[in-house]
Amino acid sequence: MNNSINILVAEDDSDISRLLCSIIRKSGYVPQPAFSGTEALLYLEQRQWSMVLLDLMLPGMTGEELLKWIRVRGGVPVIIISAKGEQRTKVSALRGGADDFITKPFDIEEVSARIDSHLRRYAQIAPPAVPSVLQHKGLVLDHDSKTVTAEGAEVVLTAREYEIVALFLSAPKKVFTKANLYESVWDEPYHGDDNTVNVHMSNLRSKLAKAAPGSEFIETVWGMGYRLKP
Protein backbone atom coordinates (compact mmCIF):
# COMPACT_ATOMS: atom_id res chain seq x y z
CA MET A 1 0.00 0.00 0.00
CA ASN A 2 2.82 2.40 0.86
CA ASN A 3 4.24 1.97 -2.63
CA SER A 4 1.33 4.07 -3.88
CA ILE A 5 2.33 6.98 -1.63
CA ASN A 6 4.42 9.25 -3.84
CA ILE A 7 6.01 12.37 -2.37
CA LEU A 8 7.46 15.19 -4.45
CA VAL A 9 10.56 16.81 -2.93
CA ALA A 10 11.09 20.31 -4.37
CA GLU A 11 14.54 21.22 -3.00
CA ASP A 12 17.46 22.70 -4.96
CA ASP A 13 20.19 21.75 -2.46
CA SER A 14 21.31 18.26 -3.56
CA ASP A 15 22.50 17.21 -0.08
CA ILE A 16 19.25 18.21 1.62
CA SER A 17 17.26 16.64 -1.22
CA ARG A 18 19.08 13.33 -0.77
CA LEU A 19 18.48 13.44 2.98
CA LEU A 20 14.74 14.12 2.57
CA CYS A 21 14.44 11.37 -0.04
CA SER A 22 16.21 8.99 2.33
CA ILE A 23 13.78 9.85 5.15
CA ILE A 24 10.86 9.22 2.82
CA ARG A 25 12.22 5.87 1.58
CA LYS A 26 12.89 4.67 5.15
CA SER A 27 9.22 5.29 5.90
CA GLY A 28 8.26 3.07 2.98
CA TYR A 29 7.16 5.86 0.63
CA VAL A 30 8.38 6.81 -2.84
CA PRO A 31 10.26 10.12 -3.23
CA GLN A 32 10.71 12.13 -6.41
CA PRO A 33 13.31 14.91 -6.24
CA ALA A 34 12.90 18.17 -8.19
CA PHE A 35 15.74 20.68 -8.12
CA SER A 36 13.92 23.77 -9.39
CA GLY A 37 10.45 25.23 -9.27
CA THR A 38 10.08 24.67 -13.00
CA GLU A 39 10.99 21.00 -12.70
CA ALA A 40 8.61 20.58 -9.77
CA LEU A 41 5.80 22.11 -11.82
CA LEU A 42 6.40 19.57 -14.61
CA TYR A 43 6.08 16.69 -12.13
CA LEU A 44 2.96 18.25 -10.58
CA GLU A 45 1.29 18.38 -13.97
CA GLN A 46 2.17 14.80 -14.86
CA ARG A 47 0.45 12.98 -11.99
CA GLN A 48 -1.26 13.10 -8.61
CA TRP A 49 0.97 13.27 -5.53
CA SER A 50 0.34 12.12 -1.96
CA MET A 51 2.38 15.01 -0.54
CA VAL A 52 4.76 17.80 -1.52
CA LEU A 53 7.82 18.84 0.51
CA LEU A 54 8.51 22.37 -0.68
CA ASP A 55 11.48 24.69 -0.28
CA LEU A 56 10.61 28.38 -0.68
CA MET A 57 13.83 29.55 -2.33
CA LEU A 58 13.78 27.61 -5.61
CA PRO A 59 15.24 28.65 -8.96
CA GLY A 60 12.90 29.05 -11.92
CA MET A 61 9.69 29.34 -9.90
CA THR A 62 9.56 30.15 -6.20
CA GLY A 63 8.04 27.94 -3.56
CA GLU A 64 5.39 30.59 -2.87
CA GLU A 65 4.35 30.55 -6.53
CA LEU A 66 4.24 26.75 -6.59
CA LEU A 67 2.12 26.72 -3.42
CA LYS A 68 -0.42 29.02 -5.08
CA TRP A 69 -0.48 26.79 -8.16
CA ILE A 70 -1.03 23.67 -6.03
CA ARG A 71 -3.80 25.23 -3.96
CA VAL A 72 -5.77 26.34 -7.02
CA ARG A 73 -5.90 22.75 -8.18
CA GLY A 74 -6.42 20.54 -5.16
CA GLY A 75 -5.87 19.52 -1.58
CA VAL A 76 -2.58 17.61 -1.58
CA PRO A 77 -0.78 18.24 1.74
CA VAL A 78 2.20 20.59 1.46
CA ILE A 79 4.97 20.84 4.05
CA ILE A 80 7.27 23.82 3.68
CA ILE A 81 10.90 23.05 4.58
CA SER A 82 12.85 26.28 4.46
CA ALA A 83 15.74 28.25 5.91
CA LYS A 84 13.49 31.32 5.87
CA GLY A 85 12.38 30.92 9.44
CA GLU A 86 11.05 34.41 10.16
CA GLN A 87 7.63 34.45 11.80
CA ARG A 88 6.03 36.49 9.01
CA THR A 89 7.31 33.99 6.43
CA LYS A 90 5.79 31.09 8.35
CA VAL A 91 2.47 32.89 8.81
CA SER A 92 2.36 33.87 5.14
CA ALA A 93 3.05 30.31 4.00
CA LEU A 94 0.45 28.79 6.33
CA ARG A 95 -2.17 31.34 5.30
CA GLY A 96 -1.23 30.68 1.69
CA GLY A 97 -2.27 27.05 2.04
CA ALA A 98 0.72 25.17 3.48
CA ASP A 99 -0.18 22.45 5.97
CA ASP A 100 3.03 22.72 7.99
CA PHE A 101 6.32 24.63 8.16
CA ILE A 102 9.64 23.09 9.17
CA THR A 103 12.70 25.32 9.56
CA LYS A 104 16.16 24.26 8.41
CA PRO A 105 18.25 22.78 9.90
CA PHE A 106 15.69 20.15 10.81
CA ASP A 107 15.54 17.03 12.96
CA ILE A 108 15.24 13.84 10.89
CA GLU A 109 12.81 12.14 13.26
CA GLU A 110 10.61 15.24 13.42
CA VAL A 111 10.38 15.43 9.62
CA SER A 112 9.49 11.73 9.44
CA ALA A 113 6.84 12.10 12.15
CA ARG A 114 5.24 15.13 10.52
CA ILE A 115 5.10 13.41 7.13
CA ASP A 116 3.34 10.42 8.69
CA SER A 117 0.98 12.67 10.65
CA HIS A 118 -0.16 14.69 7.64
CA LEU A 119 -0.54 11.60 5.45
CA ARG A 120 -2.77 10.02 8.12
CA ARG A 121 -4.83 13.18 8.46
CA TYR A 122 -5.19 13.57 4.72
CA ALA A 123 -6.27 9.94 4.33
CA GLN A 124 -9.08 10.51 6.84
CA ILE A 125 -10.40 13.48 4.88
CA ALA A 126 -11.42 12.32 1.44
CA PRO A 127 -10.52 15.01 -1.08
CA PRO A 128 -13.54 16.42 -2.87
CA ALA A 129 -14.20 15.00 -6.30
CA VAL A 130 -13.14 17.31 -9.09
CA PRO A 131 -16.39 18.38 -10.79
CA SER A 132 -16.63 17.68 -14.50
CA VAL A 133 -18.68 20.85 -14.95
CA LEU A 134 -17.53 24.23 -13.63
CA GLN A 135 -19.92 27.17 -13.67
CA HIS A 136 -20.07 30.80 -12.66
CA LYS A 137 -23.28 32.56 -13.56
CA GLY A 138 -23.76 32.07 -17.32
CA LEU A 139 -20.25 30.80 -18.00
CA VAL A 140 -20.05 26.99 -18.07
CA LEU A 141 -17.09 24.70 -18.75
CA ASP A 142 -17.54 20.96 -19.27
CA HIS A 143 -14.30 19.02 -18.78
CA ASP A 144 -15.74 15.83 -20.27
CA SER A 145 -16.75 17.39 -23.59
CA LYS A 146 -14.04 20.10 -23.43
CA THR A 147 -16.62 22.76 -24.23
CA VAL A 148 -17.32 26.25 -22.92
CA THR A 149 -20.67 28.01 -23.20
CA ALA A 150 -21.62 31.61 -22.43
CA GLU A 151 -25.31 32.11 -21.66
CA GLY A 152 -25.97 28.83 -23.48
CA ALA A 153 -23.99 29.68 -26.62
CA GLU A 154 -20.92 27.54 -27.31
CA VAL A 155 -17.65 29.45 -27.50
CA VAL A 156 -14.89 28.04 -29.71
CA LEU A 157 -11.63 28.54 -27.82
CA THR A 158 -7.98 27.74 -28.33
CA ALA A 159 -6.31 25.36 -25.87
CA ARG A 160 -4.74 28.30 -24.00
CA GLU A 161 -8.04 30.17 -23.79
CA TYR A 162 -9.77 27.03 -22.51
CA GLU A 163 -7.13 26.67 -19.78
CA ILE A 164 -7.57 30.31 -18.79
CA VAL A 165 -11.33 29.83 -18.40
CA ALA A 166 -10.76 26.63 -16.41
CA LEU A 167 -8.34 28.46 -14.13
CA PHE A 168 -10.81 31.29 -13.48
CA LEU A 169 -13.68 28.88 -12.81
CA SER A 170 -11.54 26.83 -10.40
CA ALA A 171 -11.41 29.85 -8.07
CA PRO A 172 -14.26 32.23 -9.00
CA LYS A 173 -13.44 34.85 -6.34
CA LYS A 174 -9.66 34.87 -6.86
CA VAL A 175 -7.82 37.74 -8.55
CA PHE A 176 -5.24 36.23 -10.92
CA THR A 177 -2.17 38.29 -11.68
CA LYS A 178 -0.57 38.10 -15.11
CA ALA A 179 2.20 36.05 -13.51
CA ASN A 180 -0.40 33.60 -12.10
CA LEU A 181 -2.02 33.22 -15.50
CA TYR A 182 1.21 32.83 -17.44
CA GLU A 183 2.84 30.31 -15.10
CA SER A 184 -0.35 28.26 -14.71
CA VAL A 185 -1.38 28.18 -18.38
CA TRP A 186 1.95 28.38 -20.22
CA ASP A 187 3.83 26.27 -17.64
CA GLU A 188 6.85 28.56 -17.81
CA PRO A 189 8.39 31.09 -15.41
CA TYR A 190 6.97 34.58 -15.90
CA HIS A 191 9.51 37.19 -16.96
CA GLY A 192 7.17 40.13 -17.44
CA ASP A 193 5.80 39.07 -20.83
CA ASP A 194 2.63 41.14 -20.53
CA ASN A 195 1.94 41.10 -24.27
CA THR A 196 1.30 37.34 -24.43
CA VAL A 197 -1.20 37.45 -21.57
CA ASN A 198 -2.81 40.67 -22.83
CA VAL A 199 -3.40 39.28 -26.33
CA HIS A 200 -4.94 36.04 -25.08
CA MET A 201 -7.13 37.83 -22.54
CA SER A 202 -8.30 40.30 -25.20
CA ASN A 203 -9.16 37.49 -27.64
CA LEU A 204 -10.95 35.49 -24.94
CA ARG A 205 -13.05 38.44 -23.78
CA SER A 206 -13.90 39.27 -27.38
CA LYS A 207 -15.15 35.73 -28.04
CA LEU A 208 -17.22 35.70 -24.84
CA ALA A 209 -18.74 39.09 -25.69
CA LYS A 210 -19.62 37.90 -29.20
CA ALA A 211 -21.26 34.72 -27.86
CA ALA A 212 -23.20 36.53 -25.15
CA PRO A 213 -23.72 40.21 -26.02
CA GLY A 214 -24.57 42.27 -22.98
CA SER A 215 -22.89 39.90 -20.55
CA GLU A 216 -19.48 40.49 -19.00
CA PHE A 217 -17.75 37.50 -17.45
CA ILE A 218 -14.19 38.68 -16.79
CA GLU A 219 -13.20 41.98 -15.27
CA THR A 220 -9.89 43.78 -14.86
CA VAL A 221 -8.82 44.61 -11.32
CA TRP A 222 -6.55 47.56 -12.00
CA GLY A 223 -3.02 47.18 -10.71
CA MET A 224 -3.64 43.55 -9.75
CA GLY A 225 -4.95 41.35 -12.57
CA TYR A 226 -8.17 39.66 -13.64
CA ARG A 227 -11.05 37.79 -12.07
CA LEU A 228 -14.53 36.56 -12.86
CA LYS A 229 -17.08 39.32 -12.53
CA PRO A 230 -18.99 38.89 -9.24
Secondary structure, DSSP 8 states (H G I E B T S, - for coil): -GGG-EEEEE-S-HHHHHHHHHHHHHTT-EEEEESSHHHHHHHHHHS--SEEEE-SS-SSS-HHHHHHHHHHH----EEEEES---HHHHHHHHHTT-SEEEESS--HHHHHHHHHHHHHHHHHS------SEEEETTEEEETTTTEEEETTEEE---HHHHHHHHHHHHSTT--B-HHHHHHHHT-S---S-HHHHHHHHHHHHHHHHHHSTT---EEEETTTEEEE--
